[in-house]
Amino acid sequence: MSEDKTLSRTAGATVVTLVAVACAAGLADALRRRRERTRARTPDHSGPPAPRHTPHSTPAIPRQRRTGPHVEAVPLTDAERDAFAVLVRRFGEGG
């Protein structure tokens, strides 16, 4: 195997290893901070469990509606209904 291929494979493996170590360290730190925050709220572990999420005062994304918008209906005249039927037929024919 040539020297340049060996060097690039070694460098690639080193980068992947460093990224994996950094991710593991970040995950461990996040878990440690969460554990400390939970213990700080309930020091003797006899109280209610700490909330998992505290809602912000201003949400970044507005809450979704639980129901859809109100249905609006407009009565059509006979001429409008006929024109709509012609339009639908034209779209169905591909023209």
C-alpha positions as CSV (number, residue, x, y, z in Angstrom):
1,M,0.0,0.0,0.0
2,S,1.4,3.4,-0.9
3,E,2.4,5.9,1.8
4,D,-0.1,8.6,0.8
5,K,-3.1,6.1,1.1
6,T,-1.9,4.9,4.5
7,L,-1.5,8.5,5.7
8,S,-5.0,9.5,4.6
9,R,-6.5,6.5,6.3
10,T,-4.7,7.1,9.5
11,A,-5.7,10.8,9.5
12,G,-9.3,9.8,8.8
13,A,-9.4,7.3,11.6
14,T,-7.9,9.9,13.9
15,V,-10.5,12.5,13.1
16,V,-13.4,10.0,13.5
17,T,-11.9,8.9,16.9
18,L,-11.6,12.5,18.1
19,V,-15.2,13.3,17.1
20,A,-16.5,10.2,18.9
21,V,-14.5,11.2,22.0
22,A,-15.8,14.8,21.9
23,C,-19.4,13.5,21.5
24,A,-19.1,11.1,24.4
25,A,-17.6,13.8,26.6
26,G,-20.4,16.2,25.7
27,L,-23.0,13.6,26.4
28,A,-21.5,12.8,29.8
29,D,-21.3,16.4,30.7
30,A,-25.0,17.0,29.8
31,L,-26.0,14.0,31.8
32,R,-23.9,15.1,34.8
33,R,-25.4,18.6,34.7
34,R,-29.0,17.2,34.5
35,R,-28.3,15.0,37.5
36,E,-26.9,17.9,39.5
37,R,-29.9,20.1,38.6
38,T,-32.3,17.4,39.8
39,R,-30.5,16.9,43.0
40,A,-30.3,20.6,43.7
41,R,-34.1,20.9,43.5
42,T,-34.8,17.9,45.8
43,P,-31.9,17.6,48.2
44,D,-33.3,14.8,50.3
45,H,-35.1,13.1,47.4
46,S,-38.4,13.1,49.4
47,G,-40.1,15.9,47.5
48,P,-41.8,15.8,44.2
49,P,-39.6,15.0,41.2
50,A,-38.1,18.0,39.4
51,P,-40.0,19.0,36.2
52,R,-38.4,17.7,33.0
53,H,-39.1,20.9,31.1
54,T,-40.0,24.4,32.2
55,P,-41.9,26.3,29.5
56,H,-40.5,29.5,28.4
57,S,-42.5,32.7,28.7
58,T,-42.5,33.3,24.9
59,P,-42.5,30.2,22.8
60,A,-40.3,30.2,19.7
61,I,-42.9,28.3,17.7
62,P,-46.6,29.1,18.4
63,R,-48.8,26.3,19.7
64,Q,-50.7,24.3,17.1
65,R,-54.5,24.6,17.0
66,R,-56.3,21.5,18.2
67,T,-59.1,22.0,15.7
68,G,-59.0,23.3,12.2
69,P,-60.4,26.6,11.0
70,H,-64.1,27.2,10.7
71,V,-65.5,26.0,7.4
72,E,-66.7,28.8,5.2
73,A,-69.3,28.2,2.5
74,V,-70.5,30.5,-0.3
75,P,-73.6,29.6,-2.2
76,L,-73.0,29.4,-6.0
77,T,-75.4,30.4,-8.7
78,D,-76.3,27.9,-11.4
79,A,-74.1,29.7,-13.9
80,E,-71.1,29.5,-11.5
81,R,-71.7,25.8,-10.9
82,D,-71.8,25.2,-14.7
83,A,-68.6,27.2,-15.2
84,F,-66.9,25.2,-12.4
85,A,-68.0,21.9,-14.0
86,V,-66.5,23.0,-17.3
87,L,-63.3,23.9,-15.7
88,V,-63.0,20.6,-13.9
89,R,-63.7,18.7,-17.1
90,R,-60.9,20.7,-18.9
91,F,-58.4,19.9,-16.1
92,G,-59.4,16.2,-16.3
93,E,-58.8,16.1,-20.0
94,G,-55.3,17.6,-19.5
95,G,-55.9,20.8,-21.4
